[in-house]
Amino acid sequence: MEKLIISSILLVSDVIPMSEQILKFTQPLTEIDPKFRDLHNQTKSIFERLVKNMKSSGKSSLTKDVFFANKNRGNDFICFRDIVHGMSVSTMDDISGKAAKLYAVIDKYGAQTYALGYKAESATLLALFTEFDRPENQQLISDLGILAFYNSLKESENAFISVSNQKSDEKTVQTNESEAATDILPEIFPALTNLVSMLQLYSQLEPATYGDIYKQVVTSITEINTVARARKTRKQNISEAKKADVKA
């Protein structure tokens, strides 16, 4: 039997489309041959596990939610900071005096807090809230009529923490329930090989029934193998070029 599936050059990103095409082309044959159907179903089951675990290793569905929640709290911080700063330079002494005390707190922890990383920004805001929640500072915020802006900042931070925790929980569940896609390759290669080998044998025995489907499968596998070989060659060339540069 001709060896068509060359596992040594194939990545998960190659195996998924290859498996999908093989299963698609051979699906009609499951209705006419019980043995072929059993092997097809076994291969399909492994393929579905491969796809599932490949997807679970990708980005979280909450990544965008965390991004926009962080953007919202950043905007609310900038809004509150700029309002306090604007009041601190007012010509009305009573307002500027009170606002200056609040802005000193902001300046202490960093007027660019919104530009920090996720965890660092949360830690800084927590420290900021601890100071601003003191009775004397709450009174200043109330006197200046900016309590709504302060509360909006706190709500934005709480929303960020909530969605960030959801993302962490999601990642934990995925880690506990999933397996590495690469660990499934040693299972799917023999299954695919057996399925294609059976198809190859049938195509020789009954070419009228199996011949065209076998040709489709061979064409699909060959195309993917060609891409994989080209990738491997490029990597080897790059590696050799780097070694030559080091020697030079």
C-alpha positions in Angstrom: 0.0 0.0 0.0 1.3 3.5 -0.9 2.0 5.7 2.1 0.0 8.8 1.6 -0.2 10.4 5.1 3.3 11.5 6.2 3.0 12.2 9.9 6.5 13.5 10.3 5.8 16.7 8.3 2.2 17.4 9.4 1.1 19.9 12.1 -2.2 20.0 13.8 -3.2 22.8 11.4 -2.5 20.4 8.6 -4.2 17.4 10.1 -7.5 19.1 10.8 -8.3 20.1 7.1 -6.9 16.8 5.9 -9.1 14.8 8.2 -12.1 17.0 7.4 -11.7 16.3 3.7 -11.1 12.6 4.0 -14.2 12.2 6.2 -16.3 14.3 3.9 -15.3 12.5 0.7 -15.7 9.0 2.3 -19.0 9.8 4.1 -21.2 8.3 1.3 -19.3 5.0 1.6 -20.5 4.5 5.2 -24.0 3.7 3.8 -22.9 0.8 1.8 -20.2 -0.9 3.9 -20.6 -1.6 7.7 -16.9 -2.2 8.2 -16.0 1.0 6.5 -18.7 2.8 8.5 -17.2 1.6 11.8 -13.7 2.8 10.9 -15.1 6.1 9.6 -17.0 6.6 12.9 -13.9 5.9 15.0 -11.8 8.3 12.9 -14.6 11.0 13.1 -14.7 10.7 16.9 -11.0 11.3 17.2 -11.2 14.2 14.7 -14.0 15.9 16.8 -11.8 15.6 19.9 -8.9 17.2 18.0 -11.0 20.1 16.8 -12.6 20.7 20.2 -9.2 20.8 21.9 -7.6 22.9 19.2 -10.4 25.5 19.7 -10.0 25.4 23.5 -6.4 26.3 23.2 -7.3 29.5 21.4 -8.3 32.9 22.7 -10.9 33.1 25.4 -14.4 34.2 24.3 -14.1 36.9 27.0 -10.9 38.5 25.7 -12.8 41.3 24.0 -15.1 41.8 27.0 -12.0 42.2 29.2 -10.5 44.6 26.7 -13.5 46.9 26.6 -14.1 46.7 30.4 -10.5 47.9 30.8 -11.1 50.7 28.2 -14.2 51.8 30.1 -12.4 52.1 33.5 -9.6 53.9 31.8 -12.0 56.4 30.3 -13.7 56.9 33.7 -10.4 57.4 35.4 -9.4 60.1 32.8 -12.7 61.8 33.2 -12.5 61.9 37.0 -8.9 62.9 37.0 -9.4 65.8 34.5 -12.5 67.1 36.3 -10.5 67.2 39.6 -7.5 68.8 37.9 -9.7 71.4 36.2 -11.2 72.4 39.5 -7.8 72.5 41.1 -6.8 75.4 38.8 -10.0 77.3 39.2 -9.8 80.9 40.3 -12.5 80.2 42.9 -10.3 79.5 45.9 -12.8 77.4 47.8 -13.2 75.0 44.9 -9.5 75.0 43.9 -8.4 74.3 47.5 -10.6 71.3 47.9 -9.9 69.9 44.4 -6.1 70.4 44.9 -6.3 68.0 47.9 -8.0 65.4 45.8 -5.7 65.8 42.9 -2.7 65.4 45.2 -4.0 61.8 45.9 -4.3 61.1 42.2 -0.9 62.5 41.6 0.5 60.4 44.4 -0.6 57.1 42.8 -0.1 58.2 39.2 -2.0 60.4 36.8 -1.3 57.8 34.1 -2.8 54.9 36.0 -5.1 54.1 33.0 -2.0 53.2 31.0 -0.8 50.5 33.4 -1.2 46.7 32.8 -4.4 45.1 33.9 -3.3 43.9 37.3 -1.2 46.9 38.1 -4.1 49.3 37.2 -6.4 47.3 39.5 -3.9 47.4 42.4 -3.4 51.2 41.9 -7.1 51.9 41.7 -7.7 49.8 44.9 -5.2 52.0 46.8 -6.7 55.1 45.3 -10.2 54.1 46.4 -9.0 53.3 49.9 -7.8 56.9 50.3 -10.8 58.5 48.5 -13.3 56.5 50.6 -12.0 58.1 53.8 -14.6 60.4 55.3 -12.7 63.6 54.8 -12.1 62.9 51.1 -15.7 61.7 50.6 -16.7 65.1 52.0 -14.5 66.9 49.5 -15.9 64.9 46.6 -19.4 65.6 47.8 -18.8 69.3 48.2 -17.4 69.5 44.7 -20.5 67.7 43.3 -18.4 65.0 41.5 -19.5 61.9 43.5 -21.3 60.5 40.4 -18.0 60.6 38.4 -16.2 58.9 41.3 -18.8 56.2 41.7 -18.8 55.6 37.9 -15.0 54.9 38.1 -15.6 52.4 41.0 -18.4 50.7 39.1 -16.2 50.4 36.0 -13.4 48.8 38.0 -15.9 46.4 39.6 -17.1 45.5 36.1 -13.6 44.9 34.9 -12.8 42.7 37.9 -16.0 40.7 37.3 -15.3 39.9 33.7 -11.6 39.3 34.4 -12.5 36.7 37.0 -14.9 35.1 34.6 -12.1 34.8 32.0 -9.8 33.2 34.7 -12.5 30.7 35.7 -13.1 29.9 32.0 -9.4 29.2 31.5 -9.3 27.0 34.6 -12.2 24.9 33.3 -10.6 24.6 29.9 -7.3 23.5 31.4 -9.0 20.9 33.6 -11.3 19.5 30.9 -9.1 19.7 27.8 -6.1 17.8 26.4 -3.4 19.1 24.2 -4.3 18.8 20.5 -0.8 17.5 19.8 -1.4 14.6 22.1 -4.3 13.5 19.9 -2.2 13.2 16.8 -0.7 9.8 17.6 -4.3 8.5 17.7 -5.6 10.1 14.6 -2.7 9.3 12.3 -3.2 5.5 12.5 -7.0 6.0 12.2 -6.7 8.1 9.0 -4.1 5.7 7.6 -6.3 2.7 8.2 -9.3 4.5 6.6 -7.4 5.5 3.5 -5.7 2.1 3.2 -9.1 0.4 3.3 -10.4 2.9 0.7 -7.3 2.2 -1.5 -7.9 -1.6 -1.3 -11.6 -1.2 -2.2 -10.7 1.1 -5.1 -8.5 -1.7 -6.5 -11.2 -4.3 -6.0 -14.2 -2.2 -7.1 -12.9 0.8 -9.0 -16.4 1.7 -10.3 -17.7 2.3 -6.7 -14.6 3.5 -4.9 -12.2 4.8 -7.6 -13.3 8.4 -7.9 -13.6 8.9 -4.2 -10.1 7.5 -3.7 -8.7 9.9 -6.3 -10.4 12.8 -4.5 -8.8 11.7 -1.2 -5.4 11.3 -2.7 -5.6 14.7 -4.3 -6.5 16.4 -1.1 -3.8 14.6 0.9 -1.2 15.4 -1.8 -2.0 19.1 -1.7 -1.6 19.3 2.1 1.6 17.3 2.0 3.0 19.7 -0.6 2.3 22.7 1.6 3.8 20.9 4.6 7.0 19.9 2.7 7.4 23.5 1.5 7.1 24.8 5.1 9.7 22.2 6.3 12.1 23.2 3.5 11.8 26.9 4.3 12.5 26.2 8.0 15.5 24.1 7.1 16.8 26.8 4.8 16.4 29.5 7.4 18.1 27.3 10.0 21.1 26.6 7.7 21.3 30.3 6.8 21.5 31.2 10.5 24.2 28.6 11.1 26.2 30.0 8.2 25.9 33.5 9.6 27.2 32.4 13.0 30.2 30.7 11.4 30.9 33.7 9.2 
